[in-house]
C-alpha cells in the first residue's frame, strides 16, 4: 500500500490529504486555519509559526482518523510569493508578507526599467507580489530586518526546512518568482545588484530542486510534530495552483487549469517559447523539463465577492445563499452596472498593481443583489479578458479544467463559463493542489517515473459545464464596456492608488 501525504498551504489555512496510489483515491482530508492581518491598505501578513502549528494539528488529526498508517512520500504546495525573512534556524524576524501584499508596487515598477536577459522569462518585469520586489522593499523600508535576515525565502521553503532541516528552493518558485535562470541554472548577481539588493543571492536557498525531485527524509522532529509513524521522503513541491496542474492532468500544451478562489489563476504550458506579452512567463523548465510554463490571473476574484457579501452587506451563510439566488435570477447585464475587478490591482493582461476596483452606473434604485450580480460579472469578465489576450497571441486552448471556489458558487462558475464561451471540466470534489502534491510525492519517493505518469495516476473525475445559449454574446458586449472603462479610468485609478500608498506610509 503506497500512501502519499499532500499539504496545501492556502490563504486561509492548510489542507492535508492522504492519497492511496494503489486504489487511485483520496483516503481523507483535514484542514486547519490561520489568520491574516492587514496593517495598512494593500498590506497583508501572516505568522509562519501559525502555519506550522496548523500543519501539525491537521496532519495529526488526519492520521489518527486513519489509524496511523505509514506514509511513503510527502510534498508541500503553498501560495506563491509569501515571503519570509528569517535566521538560518528558521526563526522569523517579522511576519511573512502574504502573496497578495502589494506594498512593493514601486519596487516592481523599477524592475521594468532594467534591460536584463533573465527578465524576459518574466515578460520584462516582476510583479509587486513577488519575492524580489518584496526583498527590495524590506531593504529600503526595514533595513535592519533585511540585514539581519540570513534567509529570505517563500512559505514553501520555510515549511520544507521545518520538515527536513534543509534550505532547498523549488525550481518552479525560483524561476517564476525569484528571477532564477533555469536555462543556465544560476542566479544573476548583476540583476540583484542593479535593483539595490546585491546580497540577495546569499540569502536565498542555494540548492534548487525541480518539482517532484527528492529533498530527503523528513526529520525526527517533524515526524513527531505531524504525528507520523515513520519518516517518509520529502519531495519538492511548488506554487499551489501550479502544482494543481499536475493534479488536474493539464500539463500538456493546449490545456489550461483555471482555479477560482480568493484569486483566479490561469495556467498552461507551451511546447516552445513564444511571445506571451501581458502574461507572466514563459518560464523554461519551471514545472516540466523542456516545457514553457505561462501563468495568468486575477489578484482579486472570490475575495471581491466575499467583500461585498460579508464585509459590506454583513451577511451570514444563509443570507449569502439568498443573495446568490436573487442575483442568479437576473439576466446577464440587466443591472446596468459594470464592475471592474481590480480591487488589489491587475495581474493579467495589464500587469498593473496600481489599478483599483470600480462600480459604474450606480443609482438609488440598485440593491444588494444587483451589486453582487455585477461583481460576479466583473470577475467573470476579468477571466474572459485573459482568454481574449491568449487568442490575440495565437495561443491554443482546447481544454479547460477548473476547481476551487467555482465549485462552491455556481453563479460565479456559470458566469465564467458564459463569459469565456467554452465548456469547462469541473473537478467538483477535488483539491487539485493536494492531488498534485501527492503526485509529486510519488515521483520523489520513486513510485512513478515522471510527472506525466503521476498526473495520469491522480487525475480526478470531472463534470462538464456548458455555456448557456445567448449568454456569451451578451458577455461579449459587456467585455467591450469593460475594456473601454479600463482604458478611460486607468490614469485616475493610478492616482487614487498613489494617494492610498502615501496615506499608509
Residue pairs with C-beta under 8 A, 6 or more apart in sequence:
1 20
1 22
1 69
2 20
2 21
2 22
2 72
2 442
2 445
2 447
3 18
3 19
3 20
3 21
3 27
3 69
3 70
3 71
3 72
4 18
4 19
4 21
4 71
4 72
4 73
4 74
4 75
4 438
4 439
4 441
4 442
4 445
4 447
5 16
5 17
5 18
5 19
5 59
5 71
5 73
5 74
5 75
5 232
5 438
5 441
6 16
6 17
6 18
6 19
6 74
6 75
6 76
6 77
6 433
6 434
6 435
6 436
6 437
6 438
6 441
7 14
7 15
7 16
7 55
7 59
7 74
7 75
7 76
7 77
7 159
7 434
7 437
8 14
8 15
8 16
8 17
8 76
8 77
8 78
8 240
8 431
8 433
8 434
8 437
9 51
9 55
9 76
9 77
9 78
9 79
9 155
9 156
9 159
9 240
10 79
10 240
10 261
10 262
10 433
11 36
11 79
11 98
11 99
11 100
11 261
11 262
12 33
12 34
12 36
12 262
13 31
13 32
13 33
13 34
13 54
14 31
14 32
14 34
14 51
14 54
14 55
14 58
15 29
15 30
15 31
15 58
15 431
15 433
15 434
16 29
16 30
16 31
16 55
16 58
16 59
16 62
16 434
17 26
17 27
17 28
17 29
17 30
17 62
17 431
17 434
17 435
17 438
18 26
18 27
18 28
18 29
18 62
18 63
18 66
18 69
18 71
19 25
19 26
19 27
19 434
19 435
19 438
19 458
20 26
20 27
21 72
21 438
21 442
21 447
21 448
21 457
24 457
24 458
26 430
26 434
26 435
26 438
27 66
28 62
28 65
28 66
29 62
29 431
29 434
30 58
30 59
30 61
30 62
30 65
31 58
32 53
32 54
32 55
32 57
32 58
32 61
33 54
34 46
34 47
34 50
34 51
34 53
34 54
35 46
35 47
35 50
36 44
36 45
36 46
36 98
37 44
37 45
37 46
37 95
38 44
38 45
39 45
40 103
40 504
40 505
41 500
41 501
41 503
41 504
42 101
42 102
42 103
42 105
42 344
42 500
42 501
42 504
43 97
43 101
43 103
43 504
44 97
44 98
44 99
44 100
44 101
45 95
45 96
45 97
45 98
45 101
46 82
46 95
46 96
46 98
47 92
47 95
47 96
48 84
48 86
48 90
48 92
48 96
48 155
48 158
49 92
51 155
51 158
51 159
52 159
52 162
52 225
55 159
55 225
55 226
56 225
56 226
56 227
59 226
59 227
59 228
60 226
60 227
63 69
63 226
63 227
63 228
63 229
64 227
68 227
68 229
69 229
70 229
70 230
70 232
71 228
71 230
71 232
72 232
72 233
72 441
72 442
72 445
72 447
73 232
73 233
73 234
73 235
73 441
73 442
73 444
73 445
73 447
74 163
74 218
74 232
74 233
74 234
74 235
74 441
75 212
75 234
75 235
75 236
75 237
75 243
75 437
75 438
75 440
75 441
75 444
76 156
76 159
76 160
76 163
76 234
76 237
76 437
77 156
77 237
77 238
77 239
77 240
77 243
77 244
77 433
77 434
77 436
77 437
78 154
78 155
78 156
78 159
78 237
78 239
78 240
79 98
79 99
79 155
79 239
79 240
80 99
80 129
80 130
80 154
80 173
80 176
80 177
80 239
80 240
80 241
80 242
81 99
81 127
81 129
81 130
81 131
81 134
81 154
81 177
82 96
82 97
82 98
82 99
82 154
82 155
83 96
83 97
83 131
83 134
83 135
83 152
83 153
83 154
84 92
84 96
84 151
84 152
84 153
84 154
84 155
84 157
84 158
85 92
85 93
85 94
85 138
85 145
85 146
85 149
85 151
85 152
86 92
86 93
86 149
86 150
86 151
86 153
86 158
87 93
87 148
87 149
87 150
87 151
88 150
88 151
88 167
90 151
90 158
90 161
90 162
92 158
93 145
93 148
93 149
94 142
94 145
96 155
96 158
97 103
97 134
99 129
100 129
100 262
100 263
100 299
100 303
100 344
101 129
101 134
102 128
102 129
102 299
102 344
102 345
102 353
103 128
103 134
103 137
103 501
103 504
104 128
104 129
104 133
104 134
104 136
104 137
105 128
105 133
105 345
105 353
105 354
105 497
105 501
106 501
107 128
107 133
107 134
107 136
107 137
107 140
107 195
108 125
108 126
108 127
108 128
108 130
108 133
108 353
109 125
110 136
110 195
111 119
111 125
111 126
111 132
111 133
111 195
112 124
112 125
114 191
114 194
114 195
116 188
116 190
116 191
116 194
118 179
118 181
118 188
118 191
119 125
119 126
119 179
119 191
121 175
121 179
121 181
121 182
121 281
121 282
121 283
121 284
122 176
122 179
122 280
122 281
122 283
123 276
123 277
123 278
123 279
123 280
123 281
123 351
124 277
125 351
126 132
126 133
126 179
127 133
127 280
127 347
127 351
127 353
128 345
128 353
129 299
129 347
129 353
130 177
130 178
131 152
131 153
131 154
131 173
131 177
131 178
132 177
132 178
132 179
132 192
132 195
132 197
132 200
135 146
135 152
135 197
135 200
135 203
136 195
136 196
136 197
138 145
138 146
138 149
138 152
139 146
139 196
139 197
140 196
146 152
149 203
150 203
151 157
151 167
151 203
151 204
151 205
152 200
152 203
152 204
153 161
153 167
153 169
153 204
153 205
154 173
154 177
156 170
156 173
156 237
156 238
156 239
157 167
157 168
157 169
157 170
157 173
157 205
160 166
160 168
160 215
160 234
160 236
160 237
161 167
161 168
162 222
163 218
163 219
163 222
163 234
164 215
164 216
164 217
164 218
164 219
164 222
164 234
165 219
166 207
166 215
166 216
167 205
167 206
167 207
168 205
168 207
168 208
168 209
168 215
168 236
169 178
169 180
169 204
169 205
169 206
169 207
169 208
169 209
170 208
170 209
170 210
170 211
170 236
170 237
170 238
170 239
171 180
171 182
171 208
171 209
171 210
171 211
171 213
171 236
171 285
171 286
172 210
172 211
172 238
172 239
172 242
172 243
172 286
172 287
172 293
173 238
173 239
174 180
174 182
174 204
174 208
175 182
175 283
175 284
175 285
175 286
175 293
176 239
176 242
176 280
176 281
176 283
176 286
176 293
176 295
177 239
178 187
178 204
179 187
179 188
179 191
179 192
180 186
180 187
180 208
181 187
181 188
182 283
182 284
182 285
182 286
183 284
183 285
185 208
187 201
187 204
189 198
189 201
192 198
192 199
192 200
192 201
209 215
209 236
210 236
210 285
210 289
211 236
211 237
211 238
211 243
211 246
211 287
211 288
211 440
211 451
212 235
212 236
212 439
212 440
212 443
212 444
212 450
212 451
212 454
213 235
213 236
213 443
213 444
214 233
214 234
214 235
214 236
214 444
214 445
214 446
215 233
215 234
215 235
215 236
215 444
216 233
216 234
217 231
217 232
217 233
217 234
218 226
218 228
218 231
218 232
218 233
218 234
219 231
220 231
222 228
223 230
223 231
232 441
232 445
233 441
233 444
233 445
233 446
234 444
235 440
235 441
235 442
235 443
235 444
235 445
236 440
236 444
237 243
237 437
237 440
238 287
238 440
240 433
241 257
241 259
241 265
241 267
241 433
242 267
242 286
242 287
242 293
242 295
243 433
243 436
243 437
243 440
244 257
244 259
244 267
244 403
244 432
244 433
244 435
244 436
245 251
245 257
245 267
245 269
245 287
245 432
245 436
245 455
246 287
246 435
246 436
246 439
246 440
246 451
246 454
246 455
246 458
247 430
247 431
247 432
247 433
247 434
247 435
247 436
247 437
247 438
247 439
247 455
247 458
247 459
247 460
248 257
248 401
248 403
248 427
248 432
248 435
248 436
248 455
248 459
248 460
249 401
249 455
249 456
249 458
249 459
250 256
250 257
250 267
250 268
250 399
250 401
251 269
251 287
251 288
251 291
251 451
251 452
251 455
252 269
253 268
253 269
253 270
253 271
253 291
253 396
254 268
254 396
254 397
254 398
254 399
255 268
255 269
255 397
255 398
255 399
255 400
255 401
256 266
256 267
256 268
256 397
256 399
256 400
256 401
257 265
257 266
257 267
257 268
257 400
257 401
257 402
257 432
258 264
258 265
258 266
258 267
258 383
258 400
258 401
258 402
258 416
258 424
259 265
259 267
259 402
259 403
259 404
259 406
259 432
260 301
260 302
260 402
260 403
260 404
260 405
260 406
260 409
260 412
260 413
260 416
261 301
261 302
261 404
261 405
262 300
262 301
262 302
262 303
262 405
263 297
263 298
263 299
263 300
263 301
263 302
263 303
263 347
264 297
264 298
264 301
264 302
264 379
264 382
264 383
265 295
265 296
265 297
266 295
266 296
266 297
266 348
266 383
266 386
267 293
267 294
267 295
267 296
268 293
268 294
268 395
268 397
269 287
269 288
269 291
269 292
269 293
269 294
270 276
270 282
270 291
270 292
270 294
270 395
271 291
271 292
272 292
273 282
273 284
273 292
274 282
274 292
274 393
274 394
274 395
275 393
276 282
276 294
276 393
276 395
277 393
278 348
278 349
278 350
278 351
278 389
278 393
279 294
279 295
279 296
279 348
279 349
279 389
280 294
280 295
280 296
280 347
280 348
280 351
281 292
281 293
281 294
281 295
282 292
282 293
282 294
283 292
283 293
283 294
283 295
284 292
285 291
286 292
286 293
287 293
287 451
288 451
288 452
294 395
296 347
296 348
296 349
296 386
296 389
297 347
297 348
297 386
298 341
298 346
298 347
298 348
298 379
298 382
298 383
298 386
299 342
299 343
299 344
299 345
299 346
299 347
299 353
300 341
300 342
300 343
300 344
300 357
300 379
301 341
301 379
301 382
301 405
302 379
302 405
302 409
302 412
303 343
303 344
304 339
304 341
304 343
304 357
304 375
304 378
304 379
305 372
305 375
305 376
305 379
305 409
305 412
307 343
308 368
308 371
308 372
308 375
309 315
309 319
309 320
309 323
309 372
310 320
313 319
313 323
313 368
313 372
315 323
323 368
323 369
323 372
324 372
324 409
324 411
326 369
327 369
327 370
327 372
327 373
327 376
327 411
328 410
328 411
330 369
330 370
330 373
331 474
332 377
332 415
332 418
332 471
332 474
332 475
332 478
333 377
333 474
333 475
333 477
333 478
334 373
335 361
335 366
335 370
335 371
335 373
335 374
336 361
336 363
337 359
337 360
337 361
337 362
337 366
337 370
337 371
337 373
337 374
338 358
338 359
338 360
338 361
338 374
338 378
338 478
338 481
338 482
338 485
339 357
339 358
339 359
339 360
339 374
339 375
339 377
339 378
339 379
340 355
340 357
340 358
340 359
340 360
340 378
340 482
340 485
340 486
340 489
341 357
341 375
341 378
341 379
341 381
341 382
342 352
342 355
342 356
342 357
342 358
342 493
343 356
343 357
344 353
345 352
345 353
345 354
345 355
345 356
345 497
346 352
346 353
346 355
348 385
348 386
348 389
349 385
349 386
349 389
350 486
350 490
352 490
352 494
353 497
354 493
354 494
354 497
354 498
355 486
355 490
355 493
355 494
355 497
356 493
356 496
356 497
358 485
358 489
358 493
359 371
359 374
359 375
360 485
376 411
376 412
376 415
377 415
377 419
377 475
377 478
378 482
379 412
379 415
379 416
380 412
380 415
380 416
380 418
380 419
380 475
381 419
381 475
381 478
381 479
381 482
383 416
383 419
383 420
384 416
384 419
384 420
384 421
384 475
384 479
385 479
385 482
385 483
387 397
387 420
387 422
388 479
390 397
397 422
399 425
400 420
400 422
400 423
400 424
400 425
401 424
401 425
401 426
401 427
401 462
402 413
402 416
402 424
402 425
402 426
402 427
403 426
403 427
403 428
403 430
403 431
403 432
404 432
405 412
406 412
406 413
406 416
406 426
407 413
407 426
407 427
407 428
407 429
413 424
413 426
413 465
414 465
414 468
415 475
416 424
417 423
417 424
417 465
417 466
417 467
417 468
418 467
418 468
418 471
418 472
418 475
419 472
419 475
419 478
419 479
420 467
421 467
421 472
421 475
421 476
422 467
423 464
423 465
423 466
423 467
424 464
424 465
425 462
425 463
425 464
425 465
426 462
426 463
426 464
426 465
427 460
427 461
427 462
428 462
428 463
429 460
430 460
432 460
435 458
435 459
435 460
436 455
436 458
438 458
439 448
439 451
439 454
439 455
439 457
439 458
440 451
440 454
442 448
442 454
442 457
442 458
443 449
443 450
443 451
443 454
448 454
448 457
